[in-house]
């Protein structure tokens, strides 16, 4: 009898129905574009087939605009099968709502769902509102571990992992943390999109595959099909109106070798004091606000925090709505301004209590603000605002813009100069917000805008770099182009020397370029290879005590000695972490800098001067 029962159970296992999943990735739908009609066709075809689940693995839109998101949400709502959706870089990097509209429509930017004995878990990986590598938020790694612990209490459960980027070194900055976590559970497959082509790979022994985009370069439109039975995983390419074509197959494997030990690098920098100040349980996307005693910053889980800048003790924290992307700005008079997703908070610096809250009906704040005299200047979605530093009340608003501001503006005299993601750089009269001039590089694509660069401003020029890969000098009085240079691959990382005579730019090849600011022609002083390799982090460049600091997409902080302005010397390049450095902020008290990293750490650096 026992033998008969064992045979019956074995037959039942072998004949158990496969889980069948349709995967849509990189669909890039804008209202009325070609993909808009193609995705409707795909939805009809998916509805006419048998699927246990439909997964949408990111890049639903082109610019993350609200109109795009509402449109694709309405289309995907027509799918009659269970569905799970995560965003991609096109929803995270250029979002009109700083990610809020996506979570409003789909409930979250991560998911977990179960199909029989298969748990499908999807997680967001950025990059978040600025150019950068993919990154799994710290709180999402905690959530993933807790979720998999709970799921795997049932020893029969298998895991299918989903995100938008591949789990590889050059795609996710904290890929090793992500991979080490997945290796501890019965993950049988990881799938992602992003690259718009098929490619199988391995995550330290876990089978993985990059799936097709809705529209491929070979002219076909379609989606992917994953079939999982007790022994095998089969992947199919489903071109619309054609039969599925087999692509890959793997035997189901639920156990993996132990994860690789993480190598912790030790470093030293002679003549410098480098210390960690803070480690957060969430990610940090903001630069730092600094006053006499405190550092202020926001986190990816919507907290604004104040810590003692000398010993790192937490002084207070306060919950807001949604991830915070703008640095808090100390206003004096015991107040700090906190721009957040749904408004602007004026808080007491002693305990974080709310002094005033100004809800925003005009989209989120993602820009870095600035204190200038009695004015607090803050960019927002399609606007630049001036507020009173004491009350926080509006003084004036400039709203003749078509997209959001991101980097901090610059004020010099009566000029307020800033860029926006609508192809424009503008100069306003800081007293009343009236437009003096605006400049464009002539390219209609918003993604080439000077939207995330802090300009270098001299008495007669404004110097910028932008994703069009040019450095440009603009006449400060008229807004006319003085010169443009593309001899290097510039992007968004810029700074100035303490005396204002040099502009420093970090290139996409990891170089530091110094340029004269007083010349009416492009005049390069020198170029120094900082050894960063390919880099696109928009981190500003800062000079303190004849040392120029630059930050990379992979947590490297680099120091260059410019005590002899004609002969720069690379001092060191130290790995403060694995994720992008958000910014390099100079302590108003002088002689030291503070840096924050996306992974949630804050460091201080001081040169040991004689």
WONOR-V490644 format. One record per pair of residues at least 12 apart in sequence whose C-alpha atoms are under 7 Angstrom apart, sorted by the first residue. I is the first residue (numbers start at 0). J is the second residue. Records with the same first field share a line. If there is no record, write none. Layout:
I = J ; J
//
This chain:
12 = 229
13 = 229
16 = 228
17 = 226 ; 227 ; 228
18 = 51 ; 226 ; 227 ; 228
19 = 50 ; 51 ; 52 ; 225 ; 226 ; 227
20 = 50 ; 51 ; 52 ; 53 ; 224 ; 225 ; 226
21 = 50 ; 52 ; 53 ; 54 ; 223 ; 224 ; 225
22 = 53 ; 54 ; 55 ; 222 ; 223 ; 224
23 = 54 ; 55 ; 56 ; 213 ; 222 ; 223
24 = 55 ; 56 ; 57 ; 58 ; 192 ; 211 ; 212 ; 213
25 = 57 ; 58 ; 59 ; 192 ; 193 ; 195 ; 212 ; 213
26 = 58 ; 59 ; 60 ; 212 ; 213
27 = 58 ; 59 ; 60 ; 61
28 = 59 ; 60 ; 61 ; 67 ; 71
29 = 60 ; 61 ; 67
30 = 67 ; 70
39 = 74
41 = 221 ; 239
42 = 78
46 = 78 ; 79
50 = 80
51 = 80 ; 81 ; 114
52 = 80 ; 81 ; 82
53 = 80 ; 81 ; 82 ; 83
54 = 82 ; 83 ; 84
55 = 83 ; 84 ; 85
56 = 84 ; 85 ; 86 ; 162 ; 163 ; 191 ; 192
57 = 85 ; 86 ; 87 ; 163
58 = 86 ; 87 ; 88 ; 89 ; 90
60 = 89 ; 90
61 = 89
62 = 89 ; 90 ; 93 ; 94
63 = 89 ; 90 ; 93 ; 94 ; 95
64 = 94 ; 95
65 = 95 ; 100
68 = 101
83 = 110
85 = 108 ; 109 ; 121 ; 122 ; 123
86 = 108 ; 123
87 = 125 ; 163
88 = 125 ; 126
91 = 125 ; 126 ; 127 ; 128
92 = 126 ; 127 ; 128 ; 129 ; 130
93 = 128
94 = 128
96 = 362 ; 363
97 = 128 ; 363
99 = 321
108 = 122 ; 123
109 = 121 ; 122 ; 123
110 = 122
116 = 155 ; 156 ; 157
117 = 156 ; 157 ; 158
118 = 156 ; 157 ; 158 ; 159
119 = 158 ; 159 ; 160
120 = 159 ; 160 ; 161
121 = 160 ; 161 ; 162
122 = 161 ; 162
123 = 135 ; 162
124 = 162 ; 163 ; 164
130 = 535 ; 536 ; 537
131 = 535 ; 536 ; 552 ; 579
132 = 170 ; 171 ; 172 ; 552
133 = 164 ; 170 ; 171 ; 172
134 = 171 ; 172 ; 173
135 = 173
136 = 281 ; 282
137 = 280 ; 281 ; 282 ; 598
138 = 280 ; 281
157 = 185 ; 186 ; 187
158 = 185 ; 186 ; 187
159 = 186 ; 187 ; 188 ; 189
160 = 186 ; 188 ; 189 ; 190
161 = 189 ; 190 ; 191
162 = 190 ; 191
163 = 191 ; 192 ; 193
164 = 191 ; 192 ; 193
165 = 191
166 = 202
172 = 553 ; 577 ; 578
173 = 577 ; 578
178 = 202
179 = 258
182 = 255 ; 257 ; 258
185 = 253 ; 254
186 = 205 ; 253
187 = 205 ; 206 ; 251 ; 252 ; 253
188 = 205 ; 206 ; 207
189 = 206 ; 207 ; 208
190 = 207 ; 208 ; 209 ; 210
191 = 208 ; 209 ; 210
192 = 209 ; 210 ; 211
195 = 211 ; 212 ; 215
196 = 209 ; 210 ; 211 ; 212
197 = 209 ; 210 ; 211
204 = 255
210 = 223
211 = 223
219 = 238
220 = 238 ; 239
221 = 237 ; 238 ; 239
222 = 236 ; 237 ; 238
223 = 235 ; 236 ; 237
224 = 236 ; 237
230 = 250 ; 251
231 = 248 ; 249 ; 250 ; 251
232 = 248 ; 249 ; 250 ; 251
233 = 247 ; 248 ; 249
234 = 246 ; 247 ; 248
266 = 573
268 = 571
270 = 606 ; 607
271 = 604 ; 605 ; 606 ; 607
272 = 604 ; 605 ; 606 ; 607
273 = 603 ; 604 ; 605
274 = 602 ; 603 ; 604
275 = 601 ; 602 ; 603
276 = 310 ; 311 ; 601 ; 602 ; 603
277 = 311 ; 600 ; 601
278 = 599 ; 600 ; 601
279 = 599 ; 600
280 = 599
281 = 298 ; 299 ; 300 ; 599
282 = 298 ; 299 ; 597 ; 598 ; 599
283 = 297 ; 298 ; 299 ; 596 ; 597 ; 598 ; 599
284 = 298 ; 299 ; 324 ; 581 ; 597
285 = 297 ; 324 ; 325 ; 326 ; 581
286 = 326 ; 581 ; 582 ; 595
287 = 326 ; 327 ; 584
288 = 326 ; 327 ; 328 ; 329
289 = 329 ; 586
290 = 329
292 = 307 ; 308
293 = 305 ; 306 ; 307 ; 308
294 = 306 ; 307 ; 308
295 = 327
296 = 326 ; 327
297 = 323 ; 326
298 = 322 ; 323
299 = 322 ; 323
300 = 321 ; 322
301 = 318 ; 319 ; 320 ; 321 ; 322 ; 323
302 = 316 ; 317 ; 318 ; 319
303 = 316 ; 317 ; 318
304 = 316 ; 317
315 = 350 ; 351
316 = 351
317 = 351
319 = 339
320 = 340 ; 341
321 = 340
322 = 340
323 = 339 ; 340
324 = 365
325 = 338 ; 339 ; 364 ; 365 ; 366 ; 367
326 = 367
328 = 368 ; 369
330 = 370 ; 388
332 = 389
333 = 347 ; 348
334 = 346 ; 347 ; 348
335 = 347 ; 348
338 = 364
339 = 363 ; 364
340 = 363 ; 364
341 = 358 ; 359 ; 363
342 = 357 ; 358 ; 359 ; 363
343 = 356 ; 357 ; 358
344 = 356 ; 357
345 = 391
361 = 380
362 = 380
363 = 379 ; 380
364 = 378 ; 379 ; 380
365 = 379 ; 405
366 = 378 ; 379 ; 404 ; 405 ; 406 ; 407
367 = 405 ; 406 ; 407
368 = 407
369 = 407 ; 408
373 = 387 ; 388
374 = 386 ; 387 ; 388
375 = 387 ; 388
378 = 404 ; 405
379 = 403 ; 404
380 = 402 ; 403 ; 404
381 = 398 ; 400 ; 401 ; 402 ; 403
382 = 396 ; 397 ; 398 ; 400
383 = 396 ; 397 ; 398
384 = 396 ; 397
395 = 431 ; 432
396 = 432
397 = 432
400 = 421
401 = 421
402 = 419 ; 420 ; 421
403 = 419 ; 420
404 = 418 ; 419 ; 420 ; 450
405 = 419 ; 450 ; 451
406 = 450 ; 451 ; 452 ; 453
407 = 453
408 = 453
409 = 454
413 = 428 ; 429 ; 430
414 = 426 ; 427 ; 428 ; 429
415 = 427 ; 428 ; 429
418 = 449 ; 450
419 = 448 ; 449 ; 450
420 = 445 ; 446 ; 448 ; 449 ; 450
421 = 445 ; 448
422 = 439 ; 443 ; 445 ; 447 ; 448 ; 449
423 = 437 ; 438 ; 439 ; 448 ; 449
424 = 437 ; 438 ; 439 ; 449
425 = 437 ; 438
436 = 477 ; 478
437 = 478
438 = 478
447 = 465 ; 466 ; 467
448 = 465 ; 466
449 = 464 ; 465
451 = 491
452 = 464 ; 465 ; 491 ; 492 ; 493
453 = 493
455 = 494 ; 495 ; 502
457 = 499
459 = 474 ; 475 ; 476
460 = 472 ; 473 ; 474 ; 475
461 = 473 ; 474 ; 475
464 = 489 ; 490 ; 491 ; 493
465 = 489 ; 490 ; 491
466 = 490 ; 491
468 = 485 ; 488 ; 489 ; 490
469 = 483 ; 484 ; 485 ; 489
470 = 483 ; 484 ; 485 ; 489
471 = 483 ; 484
481 = 519
482 = 520 ; 521
484 = 521
487 = 506
488 = 506 ; 507 ; 508
489 = 505 ; 506 ; 507
490 = 506 ; 507 ; 535
491 = 537
492 = 504 ; 505 ; 537 ; 538 ; 539 ; 540
493 = 505 ; 539 ; 540
494 = 539 ; 540 ; 541
495 = 541
496 = 542
497 = 542
500 = 515 ; 516 ; 517
501 = 513 ; 514 ; 515 ; 516
502 = 514 ; 515 ; 516
507 = 533 ; 534 ; 535
508 = 532 ; 533 ; 534
509 = 528 ; 529 ; 530 ; 531 ; 532 ; 533 ; 534
510 = 526 ; 527 ; 528 ; 529
511 = 526 ; 527 ; 528 ; 529
512 = 525 ; 526 ; 527
513 = 525 ; 526
529 = 569
534 = 551 ; 552
535 = 552
536 = 551 ; 552 ; 579
538 = 550 ; 580 ; 581 ; 582
539 = 582 ; 583
540 = 583
541 = 583
543 = 590
544 = 590
545 = 560 ; 561 ; 562
546 = 558 ; 559 ; 560 ; 561
547 = 559 ; 560 ; 561
550 = 580
551 = 579 ; 580
552 = 578 ; 579 ; 580
553 = 577 ; 578 ; 579
554 = 574 ; 575 ; 576 ; 577 ; 578 ; 579 ; 580 ; 596
555 = 572 ; 573 ; 574 ; 575
556 = 572 ; 573 ; 574 ; 575
557 = 571 ; 572 ; 573
558 = 570 ; 571 ; 572
578 = 596 ; 597 ; 598
579 = 596 ; 597
580 = 594 ; 595 ; 596 ; 597
581 = 595 ; 596 ; 597
582 = 594 ; 595
590 = 605
591 = 603 ; 604 ; 605
592 = 604 ; 605
//
